[in-house]
Structure formats: C-alpha cells, structure tokens
Amino acid sequence: MIPTRWSLARRLLLAAGVLVLVVLPLAGGGLAYTFRQTVTASFDERLDSMLRVLLASVEREPLSGRLRVAPALGDARFERVFSGWYWQVGDGQGTTRISRSLWDQRLPLSGSGEGVTRRDITGPRGEPLRLIERRIRLANDPRPLRVGLAVSRQELDDEVARFEWLLWLSLLTLGVLLLGGLAAQIRWGLAPLRRLHADLREVEAGREARLGTRLPAELAELAGAMNEVLARDRRLIERGRAAAGNLAHALKTPISVLGTLAGRHPEPERIRAELTRLDEAVRHHLARASAAGGASLAGRVRADEALAPVIDGLGRLAERRGIVLDAELEDALSLRVDAQDLQEMVGNLLENALNWAQGRVTLRVAGEAGEARLDIEDDGPGMSPEQREAALARGARLDERRSGSGLGLAIVEDLMALYGGRLTLEAAPLGGLAARIRLPLGGPA
C-alpha cells in the first residue's frame, strides 16, 4: 500500500517504474521467444535441404539388395568421428547405413509415422542434437526405409543465447534511460508546483503580498484565485481593525462620563469597579480582534526598530523613578509579527516590571534555535510559583495592586498563541519576576 504522505513526484515515478518493470520483461520475453522460433525454423530449413540431398543419394543395389548411400552431402563433418553431424539410413530389419561420424553409435530413429518429423535428442557424447527424419519407400522395394539426419544444436543455442544477452542488456539500458527520462520529465513538469509552493512560503513569511502568476494556464488560474482570496482577506482585516478602533473611540467617552457620574451614586466604589471591568473587557476583545487581524497576514519587522519607541518612552519613565532600564537587542533580528502588537506585548510587560522593580529592569532580545527570545526581568519582590500560575490562569495584570495601564496577561497569551509563540513566568536571577516571550523568527530582513 502506498503511504498517503508520499509526494506526487514519488508516486508518479513509482507508477512509471512499475510500468517499466512489467512491460519491458514481457516485451523481452516475447522478443526472445519469437527470435528462438525464427532461428529454429531457419535451422530446420537447412536440415530439410540436407535431408533431401541425403534422400537423393540412397539406393539399393539391384543384384545384392544391399543399401548404398552415395557420398553426396559433401561436408567433412560427416566424416569426422563424433563431430556432431550424423546421418543414418535403415530398413528396420537389420540393414543400416550410418555416417562415419557416428562410429559405433546409432541415432534413436522412431521407425513410425509418415512425413517429416523433427525433434531434439541427445547425441553420442551427450551433446544436444536436432534430428530430422523421414520414412520413404524406394522404387521396386517393398521394405520402407527410415532416413534420419542429426546436427548439433550448439551453434543454434549459442546464437539464441547471444541474442538474449544482447536483448536483456538493451532492455536494461532502455529501462534505466526511460526511468531517468521520466524522472527528468516529472521534475520539469512539477517545477511550476514547486514554484507555487515557494511563493506560498514567501507570502506566509511576509516577504511577498501576492503569488506569482507566471505559471502554466491551470496553475495560473489557481494562483489568481488565491490572490483574490488574499486580497479579500486583507480588506476584511483592515475593515475589522478600523471598526475596532472606531468602537474603542466610541466607547471611551461614555465610559469616562459614567466614571464621572459614578461619584453621585450612593455606592460609587461599586460603580467604578463595574466600569473598570467593562473597560477591561472592551480592551480585551478589541485587542484580540486587532491581534487576529495582524497575525493573519503580518509582515516582518526588525525587533530593534519596532521596540525603539517603547524603550525610549519607558526609559524616561524609569529615569524619573530612579530605575535603571538595561536593554540589549540583537541587531537586525527579524520577526514575523505586527509591529504594533509587538510593542503592545513588550510595553505591557516592561511597564509592569517598572512598576514592581526596586532599582533595575533588564530587556534582552536575541535569536536562538529558530526563535526569538524576549526576556524581561526585574529586581522586585517577585511572585511565588502558585502566584505565577494563578496570574496566567486568570489573566490578571501584573500590576493588579497598583495603578497602571496595559493589557492583562491573558491578552499577552492570546497574542503569543496567534503568532505561534508562548509566554512563561519564572523567578528572575535579579530576584524578582522574569517574563519570557518566545516568538518564531521571520527570516533575514
């Protein structure tokens, strides 16, 4: 059974190989059989001619009644003992004439049947012979004669063996050439598919916006249809992100007004708490919609360029608080992520680190083992393993007990999942909390 994950090229090559392995041996067997039959028929025709000459030389002496065979064949091999060329004439009653080559041996003539018969026999020394015999009756002689002529098959068999060796060598060479030609044809024929696959990889990596359409007609139509789908997705994404921004602006003012009016309510703290939950829920779902739109067709960004505004702004905030912000970013590190989403993730975690730090926060961004490593550490009080697990589980902000802004951990985790990354919280070597982000690299810029 063919594995379902075999490539199309391997399937085509396997089908061609099976066809070649089946057809060529059948064709070779048919050619070898036809050649053997043709050569044997030609050999028998030669024997027929020699037999007719032998029959013409057989006569019976009129006075003595003895059989006599005139030396009319004219081939010295009939005179050389055990040469493989023999003839024999007999009347079945003890009168027999043989060629000198038979010496003291006899041919196994059948002695029955009419007409010419041909068969293969074993000679005096075990060599294969081709025997042709015929029953005749001389004029004025009531006793029938059996005349046989046998010739070695060695020449015939050698010729057939030589032909078969050349045939199978030719078929083997033809098979190799056919498979090589088919492999080249398959590779050339599937080249447009490989080019289409490479274009898809480029679009997936964010290096291209469209698929190339310089392809055969069938694939060009497919690429055109896929480009239309990509263009429609971009329009929907841009429309969705624009709608999300409009919704955020539309809800911002009413929430602020409600916050102001909450002071007149008998339970203002309860109203403010509910408004805070409402504000966080709106931010949560708007961020998810924004991230989903950016992740689907995100291009590549350089981490140092995208994070420069975040580091600059939070660096001034750290300076006012007397905190050292140490940032180390690998040059030209490329990520396949929306720049705004990257700023949102890192800015949120970096701001939380500044809120809890005692005097130092570090940011390390580097590529390693096919992924980008973004590590944010502080020297604050940190969190216990149970607190870190609970924070990730419920999606609370790291600055939950202090004022601040930014998305909760659940939002950051959503962004990580959309971009194929992950977020972990650990104990930092500085003594506080370490937030570690892992994102797939986008390739060289």
C-alpha positions, 0 to 999 in steps of 0.5 A: 500500500502506498503511504498517503504522505508520499509526494506526487513526484514519488508516486508518479515515478513509482507508477512509471517504474512499475510500468517499466518493470512489467512491460519491458520483461514481457516485451523481452520475453516475447522478443526472445521467444519469437527470435528462438522460433525464427532461428529454429525454423531457419535451422530446420530449413537447412536440415530439410535441404540436407535431408533431401540431398541425403534422400537423393543419394540412397539406393539399393543395389539391384543384384545384392539388395544391399543399401548404398548411400552415395557420398553426396552431402559433401561436408567433412563433418560427416566424416569426422568421428563424433563431430556432431553431424550424423546421418543414418539410413535403415530398413528396420530389419537389420540393414543400416547405413550410418555416417562415419561420424557416428562410429559405433553409435546409432541415432534413436530413429522412431521407425513410425509415422509418415512425413517429416518429423523433427525433434531434439535428442541427445547425441553420442557424447551427450551433446544436444542434437536436432534430428530430422527424419523421414520414412520413404519407400524406394522404387521396386522395394517393398521394405520402407526405409527410415532416413534420419539426419542429426546436427548439433544444436550448439551453434543454434543455442549459442546464437539464441543465447547471444541474442538474449544477452544482447536483448536483456542488456538493451532492455536494461539500458532502455529501462534505466534511460526511460526511468531517468527520462521520466524522472527528468520529465516529472521534475520539469513538469512539477517545477511550476508546483514547486514554484507555487509552493515557494511563493506560498512560503514567501507570502506566509513569511511576509516577504511577498503580498501576492503569488506569482502568476507566471505559471502554466494556464491551470496553475495560473488560474489557481494562483489568481484565485488565491490572490483574490482570496488574499486580497479579500482577506486583507480588506476584511482585516483592515475593515475589522481593525478600523471598526475596532478602533472606531468602537474603542473611540466610541466607547471611551467617552461614555465610559469616562462620563459614567466614571464621572457620574459614578461619584453621585451614586450612593455606592460609587466604589461599586460603580467604578469597579463595574466600569473598570471591568467593562473597560477591561473587557472592551480592551480585551476583545478589541485587542484580540480582534486587532491581534487576529487581524495582524497575525493573519497576514503580518509582515516582518519587522526588525525587533530593534526598530519596532521596540525603539519607541517603547524603550525610549518612552519607558526609559524616561519613565524609569529615569524619573523613578530612579530605575535603571532600564538595561536593554540589549537587542540583537541587531537586525533580528527579524520577526514575523509579527505586527509591529504594533502588537509587538510593542503592545506585548513588550510595553505591557510587560516592561511597564509592569516590571517598572512598576514592581522593580526596586532599582533595575529592569533588564530587556534582552532580545536575541535569536536562538534555535529558530526563535526569538527570545524576549526576556524581561526581568526585574529586581522586585519582590517577585511572585511565588510559583502558585502566584505565577500560575494563578496570574496566567490562569486568570489573566490578571495584570501584573500590576493588579495592586497598583495603578497602571495601564496595559493589557492583562496577561491573558491578552499577552497569551492570546497574542503569543498563541496567534503568532505561534509563540508562548509566554512563561513566568519564572523567578528572575536571577535579579530576584524578582519576576522574569517574563519570557516571550518566545516568538518564531523568527521571520527570516533575514530582513 
